[in-house]
Amino acid sequence: MTRPRSSLPAVFAVCVLLISVGGGALSGTTNDPLSPASAGVPARAPDPAAITITRGTAVNVPLPPAGQVLVRPSRTPVVLSSELTYTGEPVTVTCGTCHTTRPANLQNGQEGRVPAEFHQGLQYRHGAQSCVSCHNAANFDTLRRADGRAIAFPEAKELCSQCHGPQARDYAAGAHGGMQGSWDLSKGGRVRNTCTDCHDPHSPKFVQLRPVFAPVDKGAREQAARAAAHAAHSAEHGAAQEDKSHE
């Protein structure tokens, strides 16, 4: 009587295959058939009409315990392609996947010029800077400091602080930048925004707004009424004094 052959080797082979297909998400690397990192697949640019570029910010995190302050983390932006993974999620493509297929145009960003092929709709209003003033032309998956050193996207606040010194000073003092949580750290933790949670890095200036409705603060209305009454009384008193001077 012969013993049946064990199915363990086949099961092991299937597991290895699944891990090799889906391991990109587990290891933190892109599961991207367009990526140069894919086995033997050369880099090619995705369809510009079928991609979405994420800014990589607004990461939701729980409030830390009382007494702790956490700066909201950010992620490195990626391109969401029209391809889907086996779980139905968009396949992500790194910025360098396309940018490494052509030399960097150092004039892009100056005088409102933007790359027309992949960045349609990008509004650029950030002084006289070019794209590579902040983006690292040697590795578009990173940023660059003014001295040329590379810096990761999650550390963009350090990059912004090089030019926006007063804002960086006020941020360090707690007077600039939004937050969630408690002012009184003895009663709860606090999560602080980073620069790109509020500002578009390509057009950081906020649009000027004008209030539509009058103030609804009762105290403010009463103070305004008292000020108007005082002004009217002063005008009447001045007119009476002037009449007496003419008698």
Secondary structure by P-SEA (a helix, b strand, c coil): ccccccaaaaaaaaaaaaaaacccccccccccccccccccccccccccccbbbbccccccccccccccccccccccbbbbccccccccccccccccccccccccccccccccccccccccccccccccccccccccccccccccccccccccccaaaaaaaccaaaaaaaaaaccccccccccccccbbbbbbccccccccccccccbbbbccccccaaaaaaaaaaaaaaaaaaaaaaaaaaaaac
